[in-house]
């Protein structure tokens, strides 16, 4: 890895140049003029109108437009089964607009049950009010989709810029988020980009040592999708390791207040409608893309007993709990304190692998977290390619199961199960690589630049107060023993 430190500008950050530091990009840029020259001064010489932020916005805009083109068939001919699956242009947005009362003026949660958190319900309700006309029609369904697609593109741009700003020396890593195939393919399936955006901004504030602001954004992210709760969990692990609990308390308290501020009005207006989201997720069966659903498919094919809903609940919670314990062991036993982004990625990836469902849009959760945890283009693109295959397999399989489509267009069950297995193996591989980087920072692309934790905010450069050594008990660092000796 190579840095560029401008001569005579000691007060500036040394900027990491992607075309020099990443082997894949260095080879790729040979097609477009080669890597940046060694006598250049990135971060000092003005790039003119093509600043990093502006280029990232243009890349995200291009990805968003390409994502709308992917939905082109459905935008032209409507979201109808089975063609919406075979044309791989399915989106939850038109389905919910037609089938949850949004087209008739019903406001989610307040007027009718809605299986999503309050921030998503608020976005869905407000955007439905912006659609001209009344009732259900193809034109109104298309308008609802297009309004949300524009707003989701804005959310994606904010997430990309927040990812770039978290680390001043590696802003170009955010280009992975901007051009991610997962963003193109899954960005407009549902409203998950709002949670991704809010959490990215929250992590930016935490990196800037503003834990209260970080907590407010995190609380809003949790009110958009519960997976954002895993960010405070990662903060807890670093608080245990460093003995610095004030950032944790500030972040968690602010998150609780902001979550309550947006939830209480809905809970007061319609307690049953507000609780429906929690009841729905607690009682749902295994969903498409999950290992439990794939297991039941294989078991049924082999005429073996399938897992009941209760068994799946127990196994899902048990395996996730075990994964959290193992991640905590990694966080507290690694020779060098893990970076915050590494722990957040590991926790969210564990949640993805063990959850009761893995919808194709869930890939959006992991994209910015992997970019912060392990910004390596080759691993990122291989993983995204596998996720793209899983995305296509889901629609081909749904076309068969839910729509009784033509046999020549269907995907047989074994191939669908293989796609699920490939997705799981790819995520597990990334988790293993991140864990390896934690135990050996020489392989960590961030720490190879003599940085500690640019995303860790108050935990950056903090000394250890608790470190476990399972090979030598005497090698453990226990802050309560230090207090006793003092």
Secondary structure, DSSP 8 states (H G I E B T S, - for coil): --EE--TT-TTS--EE-HHHH-HHHHHHGGGGT-S--TT--TTTS--TT--HHHHHHHHHHHHHHHHHHHTHHHHHH-S-TTHHHHTT---HHHHHHHHSSGGGT--BTTTB--SS-HHHHHHHHHHHHTS-SSS--HHHHHHHHHHHHHHHHHHHHHHHHHHHHHSGGGGGGGHHHHT-HHHHHHTTTSSHHHHHHHHHHHHHHHHTT-HHHHHHHHHHHHTT-GGGHHHHHHHHHHHHHH---HHHHHHHHHHHHHHHHHHHHHHHH-HHHHHHHHHHHHH----TTSHHHHHHHHHHHTT-----HHHHHHHHHHHHHHHHHHHHHHHHHSSS---HHHHHHHHHHHHHHHSS---GGGHHHHHHHHHHH---HHHHHHHHHHHHHHHHHHHHHHHHHTT---GGG---HHHHHHHHHHHHHHHHHHHHHHHHHHH-GGG-TTGGGT-S-TT-GGGTT---SEE--SS-GGG-EEHHHHHHH-
